[in-house]
């Protein structure tokens, strides 16, 4: 059993180790020189625009980072759920096989009792007939047969008892693994609650700023700049501006076209934890359902989707490949673009493939 599945040694992820720092970061943001004050003191409308931009940028960056941490935590929860399901299935299988072994043991015990009774009755019946006409060879043969039969039955029962003991050990190990997974899941859910609380505080601060000075436009500008940085590379022009045009993506061939078509059909749908459609998705849920269109069953977990299949160099991507970075996955659609479900508050959208670190190719 690994440390991650031992109920006494549950591994703590780097994400969860940083959660405690989030609350401190919120307080630091609220009390730092460039952050929004948490008191009711009005913010001067004459503050320099650069200072206002710094406040907006700090808030937007923290909200974005928190959302990404929460999305990675969602994927960690998916991975723990996979382990929990496997452990529960293993324990159930062991229970069924133990029941079968017990039934066979009971059957053999009944046969042994019947044989013992028959031998006893035969011996009793022959006691009164002992005389000079007794066939000694028949008596010896019968005794040897009874002895061999008894040894064989005893051996079978010992084998069944050993098998039952081994199955009981497997069942116990699986139940311990399931308990550890439940404990780990509870810790992750607790961590997620802390992230949500920190996110609520960031948003409260942002609302406080917006209620005193108009920063919505500045925040929108910063978010637009970030979206532009992460967008696929331009492949068309509108007037003098270079833009990304999804209609210019080369059409994939073969069954890969069904994967890409499914992902494209989900564009604009919201992110939701453990979402597998049709109304909302998380990142690995979107990938899983896209591959289901061609009959390939993937695990509902970004890291498992990358780890369990052949790796592909980023320079040799083909439409339909899974693109990945730790805790996040998407579908490469061609033309330097991928489709992914980013995080809570966002929607399924295109993103430049350079955002990802690796790729895999199921099927």
DOBA-406191 format. One line per field, with one value per residue (C-alpha): x, y, z; residue number from 0. Coordinates in Angstrom, 3 decimals. Example, Ala and Ser with C-alpha at 12.3 -4.5 7.8 and 13.67 -1.06 7.14 Angstrom:
<tordrens>
px <- (12.300, 13.670)
py <- (-4.500, -1.060)
pz <- (7.800, 7.140)
nr <- (0, 1)
</tordrens>
This chain:
<tordrens>
px <- (0.000, 1.320, 1.634, -1.192, -3.553, -2.405, -5.009, -2.223, -0.016, -2.087, 0.123, -0.439, -0.283, 1.684, -1.641, -3.065, 0.142, -0.248, -3.875, -2.996, -0.904, -3.882, -5.713, -2.560, -2.202, -5.734, -4.943, -1.663, -3.458, -5.985, -3.395, -0.483, 0.428, -1.071, -4.062, -7.591, -8.181, -10.633, -12.032, -14.717, -12.159, -12.982, -10.469, -9.396, -10.685, -7.547, -5.265, -2.807, -4.084, -0.975, -1.836, -5.412, -4.122, -1.818, -4.750, -6.899, -4.074, -3.316, -6.974, -7.483, -4.276, -5.222, -8.731, -7.282, -4.634, -7.220, -9.511, -6.662, -5.797, -9.444, -9.545, -6.382, -7.943, -11.051, -8.822, -7.110, -10.562, -11.292, -8.108, -9.007, -12.500, -10.937, -8.867, -11.918, -14.032, -11.272, -10.838, -14.590, -14.822, -11.842, -13.376, -16.736, -15.036, -13.119, -16.337, -18.025, -15.081, -14.903, -18.595, -17.939, -14.983, -17.085, -19.874, -17.395, -15.868, -19.316, -20.054, -16.837, -17.422, -20.815, -19.233, -16.611, -19.302, -21.246, -18.161, -17.233, -20.757, -20.692, -17.336, -18.572, -21.774, -19.799, -17.354, -20.200, -22.024, -18.925, -17.937, -20.412, -19.251, -15.576, -14.499, -12.236, -14.009, -13.175, -11.468, -8.479, -7.432, -10.862, -10.709, -7.240, -8.262, -11.361, -9.344, -6.741, -9.483, -11.082, -7.709, -6.869, -10.311, -9.990, -6.528, -7.781, -10.770, -8.560, -6.149, -8.987, -10.339, -6.891, -6.507, -9.905, -9.114, -5.852, -7.647, -10.287, -7.590, -5.836, -9.116, -9.841, -6.438, -7.195, -10.589, -9.034, -6.384, -9.014, -11.180, -8.174, -7.447, -11.054, -10.938, -7.718, -9.262, -12.344, -10.082, -8.041, -11.212, -12.526, -9.241, -9.426, -13.012, -11.957, -9.138, -11.567, -13.783, -10.776, -10.020, -13.624, -13.489, -10.280, -11.822, -14.871, -12.611, -10.743, -14.032, -15.312, -12.229, -12.739, -16.366, -15.217, -12.846, -15.468, -17.985, -15.644, -13.882, -14.615, -12.067, -14.259, -12.868, -9.283, -9.909, -11.573, -8.557, -6.183, -8.323, -8.531, -4.756, -4.316, -6.861, -4.974, -1.690, -3.200, -5.165, -4.025, -1.620, -3.222, -4.008, -6.011, -6.327, -9.188, -8.187, -4.679, -5.062, -3.827, -6.455, -7.222, -10.000, -11.303, -12.718, -9.139, -8.259, -7.525, -10.223, -9.003, -9.391, -10.619, -12.192, -10.204, -12.738, -15.437, -13.273, -12.607, -16.205, -17.521, -15.106, -16.008, -19.716, -19.195, -17.570, -19.146, -20.567, -19.653, -17.079, -18.420, -16.689, -16.930, -18.966, -19.367, -21.989, -24.171, -24.609, -21.235, -17.797, -14.573, -11.391, -11.005, -14.764, -14.691, -11.762, -13.396, -16.687, -14.926, -13.138, -16.361, -17.604, -15.185, -15.727, -12.617, -13.231, -10.875, -10.519, -12.092, -8.833, -6.391, -3.207, -4.493, -5.492, -1.902, -0.122, -2.049, -1.474, 1.414, 3.184, 3.477, 6.146, 4.572, 6.190, 4.279, 0.724, -2.245, -5.853, -7.599, -4.484, -4.796, -2.717, -1.759, -0.059, -0.171, -3.814, -5.265, -6.080, -7.572, -8.034, -5.642, -7.731, -5.007, -3.539, -1.749, -5.065, -6.585, -10.020, -10.326, -12.656, -10.583, -12.059, -15.072, -16.455, -15.147, -16.446, -15.150, -12.874, -9.896, -6.402, -2.940, -1.328, 1.806, -0.075, 0.385, 3.494, 2.849, 0.542, -0.784, -2.559, -5.100, -6.284)
py <- (0.000, 3.432, 6.299, 8.076, 5.192, 4.471, 5.931, 6.889, 8.563, 10.678, 12.657, 16.380, 17.979, 21.192, 22.843, 22.047, 23.053, 26.507, 26.990, 28.181, 30.890, 32.037, 33.465, 35.342, 36.535, 37.924, 39.836, 41.045, 42.196, 44.047, 45.805, 46.357, 49.728, 49.105, 47.055, 48.143, 48.990, 46.762, 49.668, 52.121, 54.855, 56.298, 55.787, 59.107, 59.647, 61.667, 58.668, 58.275, 56.036, 53.854, 53.109, 52.239, 49.929, 48.253, 47.640, 46.208, 44.086, 42.625, 41.737, 40.263, 38.232, 36.801, 35.902, 34.233, 32.327, 31.197, 29.943, 27.944, 26.407, 25.438, 23.836, 21.837, 20.747, 19.597, 17.378, 16.014, 15.154, 13.338, 11.285, 10.363, 9.339, 6.974, 5.350, 5.122, 3.471, 0.939, 0.054, -0.387, -2.632, -4.702, -5.196, -6.195, -8.745, -10.207, -10.494, -12.421, -14.789, -15.352, -16.305, -18.796, -20.307, -20.628, -22.371, -24.849, -25.496, -26.220, -28.596, -30.539, -30.709, -32.253, -34.832, -35.691, -36.184, -38.435, -40.515, -40.831, -41.980, -44.522, -45.919, -46.165, -47.973, -50.349, -51.141, -51.731, -54.032, -56.158, -56.548, -59.382, -61.236, -61.553, -65.193, -67.435, -66.539, -62.726, -61.383, -59.587, -57.956, -56.348, -54.933, -53.485, -52.007, -50.401, -48.894, -47.515, -46.023, -44.341, -42.991, -41.602, -40.042, -38.423, -37.041, -35.634, -33.964, -32.525, -31.180, -29.551, -27.914, -26.643, -25.149, -23.506, -22.174, -20.683, -19.140, -17.691, -16.220, -14.632, -13.179, -11.818, -10.104, -8.605, -7.428, -5.851, -4.101, -2.773, -1.532, 0.234, 1.818, 2.943, 4.442, 6.290, 7.613, 8.821, 10.567, 12.150, 13.268, 14.862, 16.759, 17.956, 19.120, 20.998, 22.600, 23.564, 25.284, 27.302, 28.276, 29.322, 31.419, 33.102, 33.684, 35.259, 37.637, 38.628, 39.325, 41.295, 43.471, 43.882, 44.908, 47.406, 48.981, 49.084, 50.709, 53.630, 54.111, 52.888, 50.168, 47.821, 49.140, 48.785, 45.245, 44.336, 45.683, 43.573, 40.475, 41.118, 41.467, 38.151, 36.457, 37.845, 36.480, 32.987, 33.021, 30.951, 32.661, 34.875, 33.105, 35.814, 39.581, 41.962, 45.202, 45.836, 43.673, 40.084, 37.878, 34.246, 32.905, 29.480, 28.912, 28.810, 25.717, 22.828, 20.156, 16.924, 13.553, 10.141, 9.587, 12.539, 14.806, 13.549, 14.430, 17.944, 18.485, 17.540, 19.892, 22.744, 22.142, 22.810, 26.245, 28.851, 26.361, 27.095, 25.296, 23.226, 20.810, 17.162, 18.331, 15.906, 17.850, 18.467, 21.854, 22.321, 20.692, 20.540, 20.154, 16.374, 15.862, 17.694, 15.561, 12.350, 13.049, 14.092, 10.720, 8.889, 9.979, 7.499, 4.730, 5.352, 5.394, 7.738, 8.266, 11.417, 13.033, 15.276, 13.665, 10.133, 11.114, 12.135, 9.403, 6.378, 6.849, 7.164, 10.524, 12.827, 15.526, 18.982, 19.529, 16.541, 17.237, 16.073, 17.248, 15.267, 14.766, 15.422, 18.410, 18.653, 20.511, 19.330, 19.291, 20.424, 18.942, 19.992, 18.899, 20.030, 21.020, 22.109, 25.391, 25.936, 26.007, 23.856, 23.816, 23.545, 24.214, 26.704, 27.131, 28.278, 31.509, 30.849, 28.942, 26.347, 28.282, 28.243, 28.683, 28.694, 25.256, 26.858, 27.049, 23.274, 21.257, 17.782, 15.653, 12.093, 10.185, 7.496, 4.954)
pz <- (0.000, -0.895, 1.572, -0.224, 0.532, 4.113, 6.501, 8.887, 6.254, 3.872, 1.514, 1.503, -1.934, -2.537, -3.335, 0.090, 1.849, 0.322, 1.306, 4.779, 3.171, 1.123, 4.106, 5.087, 1.517, 1.599, 4.781, 3.308, 0.168, 2.254, 4.423, 1.994, 0.650, -2.778, -1.671, -0.844, 2.800, 4.653, 6.667, 5.583, 4.888, 1.453, -1.343, -2.761, -6.312, -6.989, -6.514, -9.410, -12.212, -11.923, -8.307, -9.277, -11.995, -9.495, -7.127, -9.914, -11.257, -7.808, -7.221, -10.681, -10.426, -7.037, -8.182, -11.280, -9.294, -6.748, -9.510, -11.041, -7.651, -7.164, -10.629, -9.893, -6.599, -8.480, -10.606, -7.490, -6.169, -9.443, -8.976, -5.384, -6.512, -9.074, -6.290, -4.039, -6.751, -7.495, -3.802, -3.274, -6.362, -5.167, -1.719, -3.224, -5.492, -2.552, -0.525, -3.374, -3.746, 0.029, -0.022, -2.858, -0.977, 2.170, 0.248, -1.252, 2.182, 3.615, 0.751, 1.303, 5.044, 4.379, 2.064, 4.691, 7.317, 4.945, 4.177, 7.844, 8.642, 5.827, 6.943, 10.536, 9.500, 7.274, 10.091, 12.570, 10.172, 9.606, 13.253, 13.774, 10.704, 11.560, 11.118, 9.197, 5.963, 6.155, 3.010, 4.531, 1.252, 0.858, 4.376, 3.785, 0.418, 1.960, 4.825, 2.435, 0.228, 3.224, 4.356, 0.885, 0.510, 3.939, 3.121, -0.181, 1.493, 4.227, 1.591, -0.345, 2.779, 3.737, 0.246, 0.488, 3.954, 2.647, -0.330, 1.967, 4.236, 1.247, -0.014, 3.453, 3.389, -0.042, 1.220, 4.325, 2.246, -0.169, 2.695, 4.237, 0.854, 0.577, 4.095, 3.221, 0.009, 1.903, 4.422, 1.637, -0.149, 3.055, 3.436, -0.153, 0.287, 3.423, 1.466, -1.277, 1.298, 2.454, -1.137, -1.638, 1.532, 0.353, -3.069, -1.426, 0.483, -2.670, -4.418, -1.432, -1.662, -5.370, -4.809, -2.167, -4.645, -7.381, -5.038, -4.364, -7.675, -11.141, -11.748, -13.757, -17.013, -15.818, -14.530, -17.816, -19.684, -17.594, -18.051, -21.779, -21.926, -20.141, -22.420, -25.432, -24.049, -23.657, -26.928, -29.911, -32.277, -34.951, -38.208, -39.985, -40.303, -39.690, -41.341, -40.065, -36.934, -36.711, -35.036, -34.308, -36.538, -35.521, -39.012, -40.315, -38.227, -40.626, -40.505, -38.824, -40.527, -39.417, -36.011, -34.658, -36.355, -33.958, -30.924, -32.199, -33.326, -29.905, -28.122, -30.479, -29.890, -26.156, -26.613, -24.356, -21.835, -18.188, -16.062, -13.153, -10.787, -11.931, -14.927, -17.824, -19.770, -21.434, -19.731, -18.008, -17.742, -15.825, -17.861, -17.685, -18.006, -21.347, -22.559, -21.311, -23.098, -26.330, -26.468, -25.603, -29.043, -30.644, -28.092, -25.962, -22.200, -20.332, -16.560, -15.175, -14.079, -15.953, -14.627, -15.284, -18.830, -19.479, -17.539, -18.847, -22.582, -25.064, -24.846, -27.854, -28.349, -28.370, -31.774, -33.228, -32.043, -34.083, -33.750, -31.014, -28.862, -25.130, -24.009, -20.364, -17.566, -13.931, -12.813, -16.143, -19.570, -22.885, -26.501, -29.249, -32.290, -34.706, -35.882, -32.574, -30.684, -27.943, -26.320, -22.533, -19.592, -17.536, -14.047, -12.058, -13.466, -16.959, -19.991, -22.439, -24.779, -27.131, -25.746, -27.272, -27.088, -25.608, -22.315, -21.893, -21.032, -22.450, -24.573, -24.868, -27.619, -26.575, -29.126)
nr <- (0, 1, 2, 3, 4, 5, 6, 7, 8, 9, 10, 11, 12, 13, 14, 15, 16, 17, 18, 19, 20, 21, 22, 23, 24, 25, 26, 27, 28, 29, 30, 31, 32, 33, 34, 35, 36, 37, 38, 39, 40, 41, 42, 43, 44, 45, 46, 47, 48, 49, 50, 51, 52, 53, 54, 55, 56, 57, 58, 59, 60, 61, 62, 63, 64, 65, 66, 67, 68, 69, 70, 71, 72, 73, 74, 75, 76, 77, 78, 79, 80, 81, 82, 83, 84, 85, 86, 87, 88, 89, 90, 91, 92, 93, 94, 95, 96, 97, 98, 99, 100, 101, 102, 103, 104, 105, 106, 107, 108, 109, 110, 111, 112, 113, 114, 115, 116, 117, 118, 119, 120, 121, 122, 123, 124, 125, 126, 127, 128, 129, 130, 131, 132, 133, 134, 135, 136, 137, 138, 139, 140, 141, 142, 143, 144, 145, 146, 147, 148, 149, 150, 151, 152, 153, 154, 155, 156, 157, 158, 159, 160, 161, 162, 163, 164, 165, 166, 167, 168, 169, 170, 171, 172, 173, 174, 175, 176, 177, 178, 179, 180, 181, 182, 183, 184, 185, 186, 187, 188, 189, 190, 191, 192, 193, 194, 195, 196, 197, 198, 199, 200, 201, 202, 203, 204, 205, 206, 207, 208, 209, 210, 211, 212, 213, 214, 215, 216, 217, 218, 219, 220, 221, 222, 223, 224, 225, 226, 227, 228, 229, 230, 231, 232, 233, 234, 235, 236, 237, 238, 239, 240, 241, 242, 243, 244, 245, 246, 247, 248, 249, 250, 251, 252, 253, 254, 255, 256, 257, 258, 259, 260, 261, 262, 263, 264, 265, 266, 267, 268, 269, 270, 271, 272, 273, 274, 275, 276, 277, 278, 279, 280, 281, 282, 283, 284, 285, 286, 287, 288, 289, 290, 291, 292, 293, 294, 295, 296, 297, 298, 299, 300, 301, 302, 303, 304, 305, 306, 307, 308, 309, 310, 311, 312, 313, 314, 315, 316, 317, 318, 319, 320, 321, 322, 323, 324, 325, 326, 327, 328, 329, 330, 331, 332, 333, 334, 335, 336, 337, 338, 339, 340, 341, 342, 343, 344, 345, 346, 347, 348, 349, 350, 351, 352, 353, 354, 355, 356, 357, 358, 359, 360, 361, 362)
</tordrens>
